[in-house]
Amino acid sequence: MRLLFIHADELEFEAKQKTPVAEETRQLRGAFKEALVVFTAVEEEDEANLEKICENAVREIEEVLEKVNAPRVVIYPYAHLSSSLASPESALRALKLVAKKLEERNREVFRVPFGWYKAFTLKCKGHPLSELSREVKAEEVPAKEEVKTPSEFYVLEQDGTEHQIKLPRLDATVLQKYPEIRQLLLSEELGQRSGAQPMHVKLMRKLELVDYEPASDVGHFRFYPKGQLIKNLLQDLAVQFAQELGAMIIETPVMYRESEKDIAGQVSRFHQRDYRIKLPGYSLLLRFAGDFGLFRMMKDVTMSYRHLPIRIFELTHSYRLEQRGECLGLKRLRAFTMPDLHCFCLDMQQALEEYRLLFFKYVELTRALGVDFVIVFRVTKEFYAKHKKFIVDLLAAVGRPALIEVLGKQKHYWVMKHEFQFIDSAKGNAQLATIQLDLEDSARYGIQYVDQEGKKRGCVILHSSPGSIERLMYALLEHAGKRIKEGKTPQFPLWLSPTQVRLIPVSGQYTEDCKIIAKELAERKIRADVDDRELTVSRKVRDAETEWIPYTLVFGEAEKSSGILKVRIRGEGTKEMTLGELVKEITGKVRGMPYRPLPLPVLLSKRPSFAGR
């Protein structure tokens, strides 16, 4: 069951026309002040345990009611929240049951008629909790007092100084010192965002990198040649990162039976929206993370304490059925490419050593993208009290503070995790790299090693990732978008630029010379192309700027006879250098980073336009 909560100043509706499944009712219109409106979709999978689903839905509704202090509830049937609906009979039964259970708890409830086309007006209050969504499943829901254990927030500086933040107030002096942390709290915890579209959505199309695919599901994209190059290079970086750590690379399926007890247990703890494929008699769950196949693989592995830590890497697609309104460009998708690195450790001591190693590697990897980030640790109260110094040592080593969320008790499979949070051009946020310290899944899946005494013991597991490949592309483009807003020159890191050198012949007689230079550069693993189109030189230079080309050089008789090139360096100005000096500068800047060849024809006259009509 899917629920969309709107805390409304007022709701007014009128039932206009019956559908074939409409219920008979005399209540065809209504108006309500100060109401929690619960738009509700009953799903096909709910029919297997309708009573439990409704019980859990009522708990969710009551929890939100207490938060917003609304005097009444309006249950509004809204099929548009799901693409997999229950039968009309089951849906109506569920809606009636939810209303009945709320009435039994002395709640004022009104149920909008089911199966009618309706006109309605709705005035949302607009505070941080006025728009919420929930997905309700049949699993046991913890008692209310357990769910509502509040978190505490601190800014922890690299010298160990701790500043408590009392939400929703953000007037602490330390937040003036660290405005990015303040913005993260506004966006992530208080839900206050600008509402503007992040700039990367426009840029990804303008630069002919990525676009929506209208023939597919929401949140699925087409990647044009330049976009695919950037995506492949980021994937190569993730693989290179894993190989430098000595990780073993595997591949596992993308779909699983949720009826498997271990998988069902982890799904209930992960709290993600599931993509499902329904088949006769059963359904398959599309993976939302790389854990399922890997953990079942590791359950069958024979390993000794001498083998640990074991590092396993996988790069493949994952799927999450994000709500249609939440899918936004490359920031949040339904299908994404996830590099997952899992480390299996002897004990807590080895796990923390491994955590430290991965933390610094992810700092290095994220900085290679040229984007900034806010460090966030989320940790249980007990674990934080015991391991605060461990966190401080990490922050001291990188010379920056962190936002700390201290959880009153363990709610997830991890006891500590950190995230590198990126703030985008619209003041929103998104998670990049993360590491999660997991004390549950070894027992859940039966993953064990043999210790020095020949006894079987469970592992401590670290889940980690630099972030989905698409999310990294989002951060790159949003970083460039922020530079545009600041009046600065947008650009990609040199190693990721689809074209690194653009050669512009002053006339057709120098096109062959430029082609020879482009070939020489390609042999040195530098992506170069030639603008041989029948346009003015000034127009070609402008186009190179529009495409964010890092190095542009106009080639004519002076350059051919002297061997001295006047190279226009993006964001820096013009510099004279020989071809050898140009090669040396570029190769020096991209040393150690992945390389792939030019993704398009060398001659611009041979290229189609992917920008669309």
Rosetta blueprint (number, residue, H / E / L):
1 M L
2 R E
3 L E
4 L E
5 F E
6 I E
7 H E
8 A E
9 D E
10 E E
11 L E
12 E E
13 F E
14 E E
15 A E
16 K E
17 Q E
18 K E
19 T L
20 P L
21 V L
22 A L
23 E L
24 E L
25 T L
26 R L
27 Q L
28 L L
29 R E
30 G E
31 A E
32 F E
33 K E
34 E E
35 A E
36 L E
37 V E
38 V E
39 F E
40 T E
41 A E
42 V L
43 E E
44 E H
45 E H
46 D H
47 E H
48 A H
49 N H
50 L H
51 E H
52 K H
53 I H
54 C H
55 E H
56 N H
57 A H
58 V H
59 R H
60 E H
61 I H
62 E H
63 E H
64 V H
65 L H
66 E H
67 K H
68 V H
69 N L
70 A L
71 P L
72 R E
73 V E
74 V E
75 I E
76 Y E
77 P E
78 Y L
79 A H
80 H H
81 L H
82 S L
83 S L
84 S L
85 L E
86 A L
87 S L
88 P H
89 E H
90 S H
91 A H
92 L H
93 R H
94 A H
95 L H
96 K H
97 L H
98 V H
99 A H
100 K H
101 K H
102 L H
103 E H
104 E H
105 R L
106 N L
107 R L
108 E E
109 V E
110 F E
111 R E
112 V L
113 P L
114 F L
115 G L
116 W E
117 Y E
118 K E
119 A E
120 F E
121 T E
122 L E
123 K E
124 C E
125 K L
126 G L
127 H L
128 P L
129 L L
130 S L
131 E E
132 L E
133 S E
134 R E
135 E E
136 V L
137 K L
138 A L
139 E L
140 E L
141 V L
142 P L
143 A L
144 K H
145 E H
146 E H
147 V H
148 K L
149 T L
150 P L
151 S L
152 E E
153 F E
154 Y E
155 V E
156 L E
157 E L
158 Q L
159 D L
160 G L
161 T L
162 E E
163 H E
164 Q E
165 I E
166 K L
167 L L
168 P L
169 R L
170 L L
171 D L
172 A L
173 T H
174 V H
175 L H
176 Q H
177 K H
178 Y L
179 P H
180 E H
181 I H
182 R H
183 Q H
184 L H
185 L H
186 L H
187 S H
188 E H
189 E H
190 L L
191 G L
192 Q L
193 R L
194 S L
195 G L
196 A L
197 Q L
198 P L
199 M L
200 H H
201 V H
202 K H
203 L H
204 M H
205 R H
206 K H
207 L L
208 E L
209 L L
210 V E
211 D E
212 Y E
213 E L
214 P L
215 A L
216 S L
217 D L
218 V L
219 G L
220 H L
221 F E
222 R E
223 F E
224 Y L
225 P H
226 K H
227 G H
228 Q H
229 L H
230 I H
231 K H
232 N H
233 L H
234 L H
235 Q H
236 D H
237 L H
238 A H
239 V H
240 Q H
241 F H
242 A H
243 Q H
244 E H
245 L L
246 G L
247 A L
248 M E
249 I E
250 I L
251 E L
252 T L
253 P L
254 V L
255 M E
256 Y E
257 R E
258 E L
259 S L
260 E L
261 K H
262 D H
263 I H
264 A H
265 G H
266 Q H
267 V H
268 S H
269 R H
270 F H
271 H L
272 Q L
273 R L
274 D L
275 Y E
276 R E
277 I E
278 K E
279 L E
280 P L
281 G L
282 Y E
283 S E
284 L E
285 L E
286 L E
287 R L
288 F L
289 A L
290 G L
291 D H
292 F H
293 G H
294 L H
295 F H
296 R H
297 M H
298 M H
299 K H
300 D L
301 V L
302 T L
303 M L
304 S E
305 Y H
306 R H
307 H H
308 L L
309 P L
310 I E
311 R E
312 I E
313 F E
314 E E
315 L E
316 T E
317 H E
318 S E
319 Y E
320 R L
321 L L
322 E L
323 Q L
324 R H
325 G H
326 E H
327 C L
328 L E
329 G L
330 L L
331 K L
332 R E
333 L L
334 R L
335 A E
336 F E
337 T E
338 M E
339 P E
340 D E
341 L E
342 H E
343 C E
344 F E
345 C E
346 L L
347 D L
348 M H
349 Q H
350 Q H
351 A H
352 L H
353 E H
354 E H
355 Y H
356 R H
357 L H
358 L H
359 F H
360 F H
361 K H
362 Y H
363 V H
364 E H
365 L H
366 T H
367 R H
368 A L
369 L L
370 G L
371 V L
372 D L
373 F L
374 V E
375 I E
376 V E
377 F E
378 R E
379 V E
380 T E
381 K H
382 E H
383 F H
384 Y H
385 A H
386 K H
387 H H
388 K H
389 K H
390 F H
391 I H
392 V H
393 D H
394 L H
395 L H
396 A H
397 A H
398 V H
399 G L
400 R L
401 P L
402 A E
403 L E
404 I E
405 E E
406 V E
407 L E
408 G L
409 K L
410 Q L
411 K L
412 H L
413 Y L
414 W E
415 V E
416 M E
417 K E
418 H E
419 E E
420 F E
421 Q E
422 F E
423 I E
424 D L
425 S L
426 A L
427 K L
428 G L
429 N E
430 A E
431 Q E
432 L E
433 A E
434 T E
435 I E
436 Q E
437 L E
438 D E
439 L L
440 E L
441 D H
442 S H
443 A H
444 R H
445 Y H
446 G L
447 I L
448 Q E
449 Y E
450 V E
451 D L
452 Q L
453 E L
454 G L
455 K L
456 K E
457 R E
458 G E
459 C L
460 V E
461 I E
462 L E
463 H E
464 S E
465 S E
466 P L
467 G L
468 S L
469 I H
470 E H
471 R H
472 L H
473 M H
474 Y H
475 A H
476 L H
477 L H
478 E H
479 H H
480 A H
481 G H
482 K H
483 R H
484 I H
485 K H
486 E L
487 G L
488 K L
489 T L
490 P L
491 Q L
492 F L
493 P L
494 L H
495 W H
496 L H
497 S L
498 P L
499 T L
500 Q L
501 V E
502 R E
503 L E
504 I E
505 P E
506 V L
507 S L
508 G H
509 Q H
510 Y H
511 T H
512 E H
513 D H
514 C H
515 K H
516 I H
517 I H
518 A H
519 K H
520 E H
521 L H
522 A H
523 E H
524 R L
525 K L
526 I L
527 R L
528 A E
529 D E
530 V E
531 D L
532 D L
533 R L
534 E L
535 L L
536 T L
537 V H
538 S H
539 R H
540 K H
541 V H
542 R H
543 D H
544 A H
545 E H
546 T H
547 E L
548 W L
549 I L
550 P L
551 Y E
552 T E
553 L E
554 V E
555 F E
556 G L
557 E H
558 A H
559 E H
560 K H
561 S H
562 S H
563 G L
564 I L
565 L E
566 K E
567 V E
568 R E
569 I E
570 R L
571 G L
572 E L
573 G E
574 T E
575 K E
576 E E
577 M E
578 T L
579 L H
580 G H
581 E H
582 L H
583 V H
584 K H
585 E H
586 I H
587 T H
588 G H
589 K H
590 V H
591 R L
592 G L
593 M L
594 P L
595 Y L
596 R L
597 P L
598 L L
599 P L
600 L L
601 P L
602 V L
603 L E
604 L H
605 S H
606 K H
607 R L
608 P L
609 S L
610 F L
611 A L
612 G L
613 R L
